[in-house]
């Protein structure tokens, strides 16, 4: 059934629904709306997508991952936007957003949306519930990653500007509405990196992997994946060449320099607060599998920072050896602190899983 500008106007006003424009052929296995092939989305499929991400992240980050996935779905709405312009219609971003969700929600994606606020750089919309807030009500938290991604993708596609959407209340956690605050933001790695530090994003959002080209990048910087045995191989080679103590010293110094260089890279993003710089480095190395931070403590009397890690790449690689093994990690931590705070420090491993201790513990003190 052909659709025209008057039909879209009637849809926006609520005078029509999409029912006359739905075509279904069960025997052919096709379902179309406005002549565009689509499909039903049973509850278990949405839950499966969320639980797939939850298995490797956590529920909070799983929602973020789904948001990233559905940005591309939202970006696809640019086709409808161009079609409306051909019909002589030129809706404002907020009007187009409400139209898209009116069409989607009439196909079962939740309750109708209402506009709360609209400006050039901020749009606020809300609905009584979304499809995912019904499906994932037992998560008892804000879960509408599908809609957040959709909104960001739609607004970015039709305005040519970057948008960030935050769900400020959610039906799934008992709120009366699912409300979305959409802000136009400048694309900035600083903004994204700080979200990782706060635990609101995972670095997996920013990894671009092209395995057939042999390329991986993280925040636009080339990176490589290394197996853990690289550390044992490298250390054993150095030991054979120069002895155990000198080998530990070389590893310490090399990774200290690497920690400093890493912090300098973050400064180029426009981040200069020392605490943010060190927290960012710890968060990124942890999420890349180098170690896992258990706690940080500061002793004012002795000016000593104690960092406790559940494991390190070396302790996992070497296993139980009866001695400290984490020279690379000690150097890395020292370099991060030196680069972030602009002071000279010495890092020392005082407990190690390779020695049989529960954790790998490092003390970091100022050099005289």
C-alpha positions as CSV (number, residue, x, y, z in Angstrom):
1,X,0.0,0.0,0.0
2,X,1.5,3.3,-1.1
3,X,2.1,5.9,1.6
4,X,2.2,9.7,1.2
5,X,2.9,12.9,3.1
6,X,-0.7,13.1,4.3
7,X,-0.4,9.6,5.8
8,X,2.7,10.5,7.7
9,X,1.0,13.7,8.9
10,X,-2.0,11.6,10.1
11,X,0.4,9.1,11.8
12,X,2.1,12.0,13.7
13,X,-1.2,13.4,14.8
14,X,-2.5,10.0,15.9
15,X,-5.3,9.9,13.4
16,X,-3.9,6.8,11.7
17,X,-1.9,3.7,12.7
18,X,0.5,1.6,10.7
19,X,-2.0,-1.3,10.5
20,X,-3.1,-0.6,6.9
21,X,0.6,-0.5,5.8
22,X,1.6,-3.9,7.2
23,X,1.8,-6.8,4.8
24,X,2.3,-10.3,6.1
25,X,2.8,-13.5,4.1
26,X,3.3,-16.4,6.6
27,X,3.9,-19.0,3.9
28,X,6.6,-16.9,2.3
29,X,8.0,-16.0,5.7
30,X,7.8,-12.3,4.9
31,X,6.6,-9.3,7.0
32,X,6.7,-5.8,5.7
33,X,5.9,-2.3,6.9
34,X,5.6,0.5,4.3
35,X,7.1,-2.0,1.9
36,X,10.3,-2.5,4.0
37,X,11.1,-6.0,5.1
38,X,11.2,-6.4,8.9
39,X,10.7,-9.2,11.5
40,X,9.2,-9.8,14.8
41,X,11.4,-9.6,17.9
42,X,10.4,-12.2,20.5
43,X,11.3,-11.6,24.1
44,X,13.9,-14.4,24.3
45,X,15.9,-12.9,21.5
46,X,16.3,-9.6,23.2
47,X,17.2,-11.3,26.5
48,X,19.7,-13.5,24.7
49,X,21.5,-10.4,23.2
50,X,21.8,-8.8,26.6
51,X,22.9,-12.0,28.4
52,X,25.5,-12.6,25.7
53,X,27.2,-9.3,26.7
54,X,26.5,-9.8,30.4
55,X,28.5,-13.1,30.3
56,X,31.7,-11.2,29.5
57,X,31.0,-7.8,31.1
58,X,28.4,-7.1,33.7
59,X,24.8,-5.9,33.5
60,X,25.7,-2.2,33.5
61,X,28.3,-2.6,30.7
62,X,26.0,-5.1,28.8
63,X,23.5,-2.3,28.5
64,X,26.2,0.0,27.1
65,X,27.3,-2.7,24.6
66,X,23.8,-3.1,23.3
67,X,23.5,0.7,23.0
68,X,26.6,0.6,20.7
69,X,25.0,-2.2,18.6
70,X,21.8,-0.3,18.1
71,X,23.4,3.0,17.1
72,X,23.7,1.5,13.6
73,X,20.0,0.6,13.6
74,X,19.2,4.2,14.5
75,X,21.5,5.5,11.8
76,X,19.5,3.5,9.3
77,X,16.6,5.9,9.9
78,X,18.3,8.4,7.5
79,X,16.6,6.5,4.7
80,X,13.1,7.4,6.1
81,X,14.3,11.0,6.7
82,X,15.3,11.4,3.0
83,X,12.0,9.8,1.9
84,X,10.1,12.4,3.9
85,X,12.0,15.2,2.3
86,X,11.1,13.9,-1.1
87,X,7.5,14.1,0.0
88,X,8.0,17.8,0.9
89,X,8.2,17.2,4.6
90,X,11.1,18.5,6.7
91,X,10.5,17.5,10.4
92,X,12.6,18.9,13.2
93,X,15.0,16.4,14.8
94,X,12.7,15.9,17.8
95,X,9.6,15.5,15.5
96,X,11.4,12.9,13.4
97,X,12.5,11.1,16.6
98,X,9.0,10.8,17.8
99,X,7.8,9.7,14.4
100,X,10.3,6.9,14.2
101,X,9.4,5.6,17.7
102,X,5.7,5.9,16.9
103,X,6.2,3.6,13.9
104,X,8.4,1.2,15.9
105,X,6.2,1.1,19.0
106,X,3.1,0.4,17.0
107,X,4.9,-2.8,16.1
108,X,5.2,-3.7,19.7
109,X,8.3,-1.9,21.0
110,X,6.6,-0.4,24.0
111,X,4.4,2.5,24.9
112,X,4.1,5.8,22.9
113,X,6.7,8.5,23.5
114,X,6.0,12.0,24.6
115,X,8.3,15.1,24.2
116,X,9.4,16.6,27.5
117,X,12.0,19.2,26.2
118,X,13.4,20.2,22.9
119,X,16.2,22.5,22.0
120,X,19.1,22.8,19.6
121,X,21.5,20.8,21.8
122,X,19.2,18.9,24.2
123,X,16.1,16.7,23.6
124,X,14.3,14.9,26.4
125,X,11.6,12.2,25.7
126,X,9.9,9.6,27.8
127,X,7.6,6.7,27.7
128,X,5.7,4.5,30.2
129,X,7.8,1.5,29.2
130,X,10.0,0.1,26.4
131,X,10.2,-3.4,25.0
132,X,13.4,-4.1,26.8
133,X,12.3,-2.7,30.1
134,X,9.4,-5.2,30.1
135,X,11.6,-8.1,29.0
136,X,14.4,-7.3,31.6
137,X,12.3,-6.1,34.5
138,X,14.1,-8.7,36.7
139,X,17.4,-6.9,36.2
140,X,16.1,-4.1,38.4
141,X,18.2,-1.4,36.8
142,X,18.2,1.0,33.8
143,X,18.2,-1.4,30.8
144,X,17.1,0.5,27.7
145,X,20.3,0.2,25.8
146,X,18.4,-0.5,22.6
147,X,16.5,2.8,22.8
148,X,19.6,4.8,23.9
149,X,21.5,3.5,20.8
150,X,18.5,4.1,18.5
151,X,18.2,7.7,19.7
152,X,21.9,8.4,19.3
153,X,21.9,6.9,15.9
154,X,18.8,8.7,14.7
155,X,19.8,12.1,15.9
156,X,23.4,11.8,14.6
157,X,22.1,10.7,11.2
158,X,19.6,13.5,10.7
159,X,21.7,16.3,12.2
160,X,25.2,15.4,11.3
161,X,26.3,16.1,14.9
162,X,27.3,13.7,17.7
163,X,24.7,13.0,20.3
164,X,24.9,11.2,23.7
165,X,21.8,9.7,25.3
166,X,21.4,9.0,29.0
167,X,18.5,7.1,30.5
168,X,17.7,9.0,33.7
169,X,14.8,6.8,34.8
170,X,13.7,3.4,33.8
171,X,10.5,1.3,34.2
172,X,12.6,-1.8,34.8
173,X,13.9,-0.4,38.1
174,X,10.5,0.7,39.3
175,X,10.4,4.3,37.9
176,X,7.1,5.5,36.5
177,X,8.8,6.3,33.1
178,X,11.7,5.4,30.9
179,X,13.1,8.9,30.3
180,X,15.9,9.7,27.9
181,X,18.0,12.9,28.0
182,X,19.8,13.4,24.6
183,X,22.7,16.0,24.5
184,X,24.6,17.1,21.5
185,X,28.3,16.6,22.3
186,X,31.6,17.2,20.7
187,X,33.2,13.9,19.7
188,X,36.1,13.5,22.2
189,X,38.3,10.6,23.2
190,X,38.6,12.4,26.6
191,X,34.9,12.1,27.1
192,X,35.0,8.4,26.1
193,X,38.1,7.5,28.1
194,X,36.7,9.2,31.3
195,X,33.6,7.0,30.9
196,X,35.8,3.9,31.0
197,X,37.5,5.2,34.2
198,X,34.0,5.8,35.8
199,X,33.0,2.2,34.9
200,X,30.3,3.4,32.5
201,X,32.0,2.0,29.4
202,X,34.3,-0.8,28.5
203,X,37.3,-0.6,26.2
204,X,35.6,-3.2,23.9
205,X,33.4,-0.3,22.7
206,X,36.5,1.4,21.2
207,X,38.4,-1.6,19.7
208,X,38.4,-1.8,16.0
209,X,39.5,-5.3,14.9
210,X,40.3,-6.1,11.3
211,X,41.7,-9.6,11.7
212,X,42.1,-10.3,7.9
213,X,44.2,-7.1,7.6
214,X,46.2,-7.9,10.7
215,X,45.2,-4.7,12.4
216,X,43.7,-3.8,15.8
217,X,43.3,-0.3,17.1
218,X,42.1,1.1,20.4
219,X,41.1,4.8,20.6
220,X,42.6,5.2,17.1
221,X,46.0,3.9,18.2
222,X,47.4,0.6,16.8
223,X,47.6,-2.1,19.4
224,X,48.6,-5.8,19.4
225,X,47.4,-8.8,21.4
226,X,50.2,-10.8,23.1
227,X,50.0,-14.2,24.6
228,X,51.1,-14.4,28.3
229,X,54.0,-16.7,27.5
230,X,55.7,-13.7,25.8
231,X,56.6,-12.6,29.4
232,X,58.1,-15.9,30.4
233,X,60.0,-16.2,27.1
234,X,61.4,-12.6,27.3
235,X,62.4,-12.9,30.9
236,X,64.0,-16.3,30.5
237,X,66.0,-15.0,27.5
238,X,67.2,-12.0,29.5
239,X,68.2,-14.2,32.5
240,X,70.3,-16.4,30.2
241,X,72.0,-13.4,28.7
242,X,72.7,-11.2,31.8
243,X,71.5,-13.1,35.0
244,X,68.4,-13.0,37.0
245,X,68.8,-9.7,39.0
246,X,69.9,-7.6,35.9
247,X,67.1,-9.1,33.9
248,X,64.5,-8.0,36.5
249,X,66.1,-4.5,36.4
250,X,65.9,-4.2,32.7
251,X,62.2,-5.3,32.6
252,X,61.4,-2.8,35.4
253,X,63.0,0.1,33.6
254,X,61.5,-0.7,30.2
255,X,58.0,-1.0,31.5
256,X,58.5,2.1,33.7
257,X,59.2,4.1,30.5
258,X,56.1,2.5,28.9
259,X,53.9,3.6,31.7
260,X,55.2,7.2,31.3
261,X,54.6,7.1,27.6
262,X,51.1,5.8,28.1
263,X,50.3,8.8,30.4
264,X,51.7,11.2,27.9
265,X,49.3,9.8,25.3
266,X,46.4,10.5,27.6
267,X,47.6,14.1,28.1
268,X,47.4,14.5,24.3
269,X,43.7,13.8,24.7
270,X,43.5,16.9,26.9
271,X,43.5,15.2,30.3
272,X,45.8,16.7,32.9
273,X,44.3,15.9,36.3
274,X,46.9,13.5,37.9
275,X,44.4,11.3,39.6
276,X,42.3,10.9,36.4
277,X,45.5,10.1,34.4
278,X,46.5,7.3,36.8
279,X,43.0,6.0,37.2
280,X,42.6,5.9,33.4
281,X,45.9,4.0,32.9
282,X,44.9,1.5,35.7
283,X,41.4,1.0,34.1
284,X,42.8,0.5,30.6
285,X,45.5,-2.0,31.6
286,X,43.1,-3.9,33.8
287,X,40.5,-4.1,31.0
288,X,43.2,-5.3,28.6
289,X,44.0,-8.2,30.8
290,X,47.3,-7.1,32.4
291,X,46.1,-7.1,36.0
292,X,43.0,-6.6,38.1
293,X,43.0,-3.8,40.7
294,X,41.7,-4.9,44.2
295,X,42.6,-1.8,46.2
296,X,44.7,1.3,46.6
297,X,45.8,2.7,50.0
298,X,47.8,5.8,51.0
299,X,49.9,6.1,54.1
300,X,50.4,9.8,54.8
301,X,53.0,9.2,57.6
302,X,55.4,7.2,55.3
303,X,54.2,8.8,52.0
304,X,53.6,5.3,50.7
305,X,51.0,4.1,48.2
306,X,50.1,0.5,48.3
307,X,48.5,-1.1,45.3
308,X,46.9,-4.6,45.6
309,X,46.3,-6.6,42.4
310,X,44.4,-9.9,42.3
311,X,46.8,-11.1,39.7
312,X,49.3,-9.8,37.1
313,X,50.2,-11.0,33.6
314,X,53.5,-12.3,35.0
315,X,52.2,-14.2,38.0
316,X,49.6,-15.8,35.8
317,X,52.2,-16.7,33.2
318,X,55.0,-18.0,35.5
319,X,52.7,-19.7,38.0
320,X,54.1,-20.6,41.5
321,X,57.9,-20.1,41.5
322,X,58.5,-19.4,45.2
323,X,59.7,-15.8,44.4
324,X,58.5,-12.5,43.1
325,X,58.1,-12.3,39.4
326,X,56.3,-9.1,38.6
327,X,59.1,-6.7,37.6
328,X,57.3,-5.6,34.5
329,X,54.2,-4.7,36.4
330,X,56.2,-2.9,39.2
331,X,57.9,-0.8,36.5
332,X,54.6,-0.1,34.8
333,X,52.9,1.1,38.0
334,X,55.9,3.3,38.8
335,X,55.9,4.8,35.4
336,X,52.1,5.6,35.5
337,X,52.5,7.3,38.9
338,X,55.6,9.2,37.8
339,X,54.0,10.4,34.6
340,X,50.7,11.3,36.2
341,X,51.9,13.2,39.3
342,X,55.3,14.5,38.0
343,X,57.3,12.9,40.8
344,X,60.1,10.3,41.0
345,X,59.1,7.1,42.6
346,X,60.3,3.6,43.3
347,X,57.9,0.6,43.1
348,X,58.6,-2.6,45.0
349,X,56.6,-5.9,45.0
350,X,56.1,-7.0,48.6
351,X,53.8,-9.9,48.0
352,X,53.3,-12.1,44.9
353,X,51.0,-14.9,43.8
354,X,54.0,-16.6,42.2
355,X,55.5,-16.7,45.7
356,X,52.3,-18.3,47.1
357,X,50.7,-15.0,48.4
358,X,47.0,-14.3,48.0
359,X,47.6,-11.2,45.9
360,X,50.4,-9.3,44.2
361,X,51.0,-6.2,46.3
362,X,53.2,-3.2,45.4
363,X,54.4,-0.3,47.5
364,X,55.3,2.9,45.7
365,X,57.4,5.5,47.6
366,X,59.0,8.8,46.6
367,X,62.6,8.7,45.7
368,X,64.8,11.1,47.8
